[in-house]
């Protein structure tokens, strides 16, 4: 395993991205608690987080915790535009950038010293340029490995910079709570807490076999490696997406089959448009669900050939939803998501004949929406319903 002697990996992460974009664009929101999303919290500013508001929290609970918060509707076009500006800065900063979502990425600055200065100097300049050119606060962690850089940026938030110097990794890691390990969620942390393991140092003192018995094979190996400062993964330049997905948080109100169908229709409309805009085609449609008891389930179907057609994708998604209705009626559903997988370049599929009306209709609808906005044409089933934008799933 090779690990560089230099702190050449940066993890850059915009603080409370959606809320920060809202505060950037509306001076009245700056310095005040801001909640993005009313039914379910999509994002909260640090002023709102100070009162306990968190993403994915129900809107009513958030407003009870912070009654003076300003609630704004999400503007996904603005977030996408800000993300493009952000990654343009990333790409100018480092030759190798690995994006993790809208607002964060790993940057490998190996070999840039003679031209750009030390990794710390590059991080300082990156933060300044993001602030000046994109108008957003960003936190950067710098370390020899990806997981350490990610954990450093978490520790430095908000609007900070933390460099984990070579040789100081274990001194940084071991006092941290185990839930600070990237990828350790509440369930895994609870299992470790139940065994008296609360810090990364305590996890490092256990054998790999012991951690595997507590967390399972893969998670146990991962936690043991991180706790002992082992992470050989390089920064990988962005590749073409292998999936396109979107999801919708529903809250705990019961939804009829017709209401769920309308939500799926909206998701498919947006995803199929994104698919064609990227000149990709999909073979697999995946339905993802989260239930009232926080359990999750997925159903998928692989088509005989790749497609870009909205109606084909919608018919497949409806079959998956119908097969899932017994579980939904029994357990209740709080989140529904769709993912289009097994993507390939559109040119790799057989071209449709000019008389293919479905393809012509899709192209026409895409053109109208591109020119006049996504709400210019909508399906009748969506009229009068909650048209809140959906969220891309976490990556």
N, C-alpha and C positions, 0 to 999 in steps of 0.2 A: 504494500500500500504506500503510495506516494502522497505526502502532504508537504506543501511548500513551506519554506522557512519564513516567508513574508506574509503579512496580513494583506493579501491581494484580493479578497472577495468583499464586496460591498452589498449589503441588503438595504435598499431604499424603499421607504413606505410612506405614502402621504397620510397624514393624520386625519382620521375621520373623513374619508375622501368625499362622500356625498355631501355631508354637512359643511365641509370646508369649501366646496364649490359654491354652495348656497350663500355662505358668508362672504366669499369673494365677490359674488355677483350682486349682492344686496347689502350695502353698507349698514342698513338698519339692523341686520342680524349679527354684526360683528361684536364679539365680546358678550353675547347673550346666549342662553341655552336654546338650542335649536334641535328639533326632532324632524326627521324626514320620514314622511309616511304617517297616515292617521290610523288606519285599521291595525297595522303591524308596523313596528319601528324598523325602518330599513337602515337608518343611521342616526347617530346622535353626536352633537358637538361635545367637546370636552367639558364645556360649562354644564351641559345636561348630564353627562356621565358622572359628574361630581355628586349628583343627587341619586345615583343608582340606575339611571336609564341605560339600557343596553339594546343592541340590535336584536331583532327577532322577538322582542318583548311586545305584548299586547298594548295597543294604544291607550286603553283606559288605565292600565296599570302605570304606564309611563307618565300620563298626565296626573295621576294621583301622587307619584313620587316627585314630580316637578310641575306643579300647577301653573307656574308662570312661564313655562317653555313656549316658544313660538313653533307651531307645527306648520310645515310646508309640504306641498305635494312634490313628489319626485319629478325631476326633469332629466330623463335618461339621455336625450340628445345632447344636453350640456355636459353630462358626465362622460359620454363617449368622446366628445370634442376635447375635453380637458385631458382625458387619457391619451389621446393621440399627441397632444402637445407635450405631455409628460414624457412619453416614450421617445419622442424626437430628441429631447434633452438627454435621455439615457443613451440613445444611440450615438450621439455626438460625444459622449463622455467615455465610452468603453467600446472596444471592438466586439465583445461578446456579452450579450444581454439575454437573460432568461426571465421572461415575464411570468408573474404568478397571478395575474388578474388585472383589473382596471388600473390599480394604483400602486403596485409594488413589483420589484424585480431584483434579481441578483445581477451584479455587474462584476466581471472579471477584469481587473486593471493590471494584471501581470505584465511586466515589461514596459509599462508606461512611465516609469520613474525618470529616466533621462529627459523625457519630453514634458511630462505633466506634473512631476513632483511626487511626493510620497502618497500612499493611499489616504492618509489623513488629509493632506492638502487637496487631493482630488475630491474627497468627500465634502470638505468645506466649500469648495468651488461648486460642486453639484448642488448642494443645498441653496447656495446663493442664486445660482442660475434658475433653479426651479421656482424660487420665490420671485425673482425678477421677471422671468419670461412666462411662467404659468400662473403666478399669483397664489401659490398654495404652500402651506408649511409641510416640510418633509423631514422625517427622521431617518438617520443612516447608522447602521451598525457595520463595523469593519472587523474582520477576523480572518483566520487561515482557512476556515471551513464554512460551508453554507449554513449548517445548523447553528454554529456559533454566531455568525453574522446576523442571522434571523433573531436569535435570542438577545443579542446585543441591541438590536433596534427596538425590540419590545421593551427592554429595560430602559432605554433612553427616551421613550415617548413621554410627553409630546414634544415635537419640534426640537429634537436633540441629536447629539452625535456621541457615539461610544466606540472606542477602539479597544479591542481585546488584544493586548500585546503578546507576541510569541513568548511562550514560557509562563504566561499568566492565565492560561485557559482554565486549569482546574481551580485556581483561586477564584475565578469568576463564576464558574459553573456550580461548584459544590454547595455554596450557601443558598442557591436559588430553590424555591419550592418546585416539586416535581411537575406541577402543572405548567411550569414555564417551559418545559421541554416541548419543542415544536412537534405537534402531532399528538400530544397527550391531552385528551379531553377529560371532561368531568367523570365519565364512567371509569376510565383507566386510573385517574387520580384517586377516585374513591376506593378502588381495589388496593392501591398501594397504601393509602392512609389506613385502611383496615388492618394492614400488616405492620403498621407503625413506621412506614416509609414516607417521610414528608419532604425531605430535601433531596436534591440530585446527588449530594455526597453520600447519603444513606443508600440510595439506589446503587451507586457505584461500588459500595462495600458488599453487595450481594453478588452471588455467582450468576452467570447467565442462565443456568438451569433453574435457579430459584425464581428469577424474574419471568422466565417462560412459564413456570407453573402458576404464577400469579396473573399474568397478562395474556398468555397464549404465546405460541411459538414465534410468530413474526414480530409482534409488539415487544415481547420480552427481549429478543435479540436487538431490536432497534434501541430500546431504552438503555440496555447494557452498553451498547456501542457509544451512544451519545454521552452517557454519564462518565464514560472513560475517555472522552474526547477523541472518538474515532468516527470520521465521516469523510470517506475518500471521494465523494461525488463531485464531479466538476460542474462548472457553470456551463449549461448547454444553450447555445443560441436558439432563438425562437424558431420553431418549425411550424409547418402548416398544421392547423388544428385537426385532430382526429375525431373530434365530436363538436357538435353545436347544441347547446342546451339552454333552457329557460325554466323558471319555476315560479309558483305563485303561493305565498303564504295565505291561509284561509281563516286563521283564527279558530275558535272552538264552536262557532255556530254551525249547526247541522245544515248540510247542503243537499238539495234534491238531485236526482239523477240528471234532470234537465239543466240545473244550474252548473253542475260539474261538466256536463257536455259543452255548455257555452264557454266555460273557462278553457277547456281543451281546444275548442275551436280557435279561441284567441291566441293560445300558445302556438298552435300549428301555423296559423296565418303569419305570425311574426317570424317563426323559425324557418318556414319555407322561403320567405322573402330573403332572410339572411343567407340561406343556403344558395339561392340563385345569385345573389349579389356577390358572393365569394366564388362563384363558378364551380361549385362542388355539387356532388350528388351523394345520396345516402342509401344504404341497404338495410340498416337496422333502426327500428324505432323502439325507444325504451320509455316506459312509463314508470315514474318514481313517486312513491307515496310516503307520507309520514302520518301516523295515526295519533289518536288522543293520548295513548299511553306512551308516546315518544318512540315506539317501535317503527321500523321502516320496512318497506317491501318494494321490489321492482318486478316488472314484467316486461318482456321484450319479444319482438318478432322480427325475423330477418326475411326480407323480400327476395324473390327469385332473381331480381336484377335491380341495379341501382336506379333511383328516381330523383327528380327534382319537382315533381308535380304535387301541388297542395292537396288535391283530392285523394290521391293515393296515400299520402302520409296521414291525412285525416281519417280515412277509412281504417287504416291500421291502428291508429291511436284509439279510435272508438271501440274497436274489437278488444284492445287491451283493457280499456276502462270498463267495458261490459263484463269482462271476465273477473274484474276486481271488485265489482259492486257488492257481492256477498260480504267480503271482508270490510269494505267501507261502511256498509249498513250496520255491521256488527260492532265495529271498533270506533267509528267516526274518523274523519280525515281532517288534518290541519295544514297539509301542504301537498300540492300536486306539481309534478315537474315532468317535462318531456326532454329527451335527448335524442338527437339524430346522430347515429354512429356508423362505423364502417364507411367513412367518407372517402370519396375518390374524386379526382378531377372530372369536371363535367365532360370534358373532351373524350374521356375514356368510355363513356356510355354511347350506345347507338343513337344516332341523331333521329329526331322525330320527323315524320313527314310534314310538309307544309299544311296539310289538312288536319293536323292534330289540334283540335279545338281547345283541349285542356291546356296545352303548352302555350297557345296563343293567348288564352284568357289570362293565365298567370303572368305572362310578359306584359300584357296591357295593364293589368292591375298594378304591377310593380312600377310601371312607368308613371301612372297617374299618382301613386302615393309618393314616389320620389319627387315629383314636380309640385304637388299641392299639399303634401303632408300625409302622415300615416292614417289620419282620421278622415281623409277625403272620401274614402269608400270603405264601408264596413259591411259585415254580414248581418242579415236581418236578425239572426239569433242573438246578436250582441247589442242590439238597440235597446236602450233603457236599462241596461245592466251596468254593474260596476266595471268601468273600463280602466281601472288602475293598471299601470304598466307592470309587467312581470320582471323578475330579476334573473340575470344569468346565475346559474348555480355556482357555489364556491368551487375553486379549482384546487 
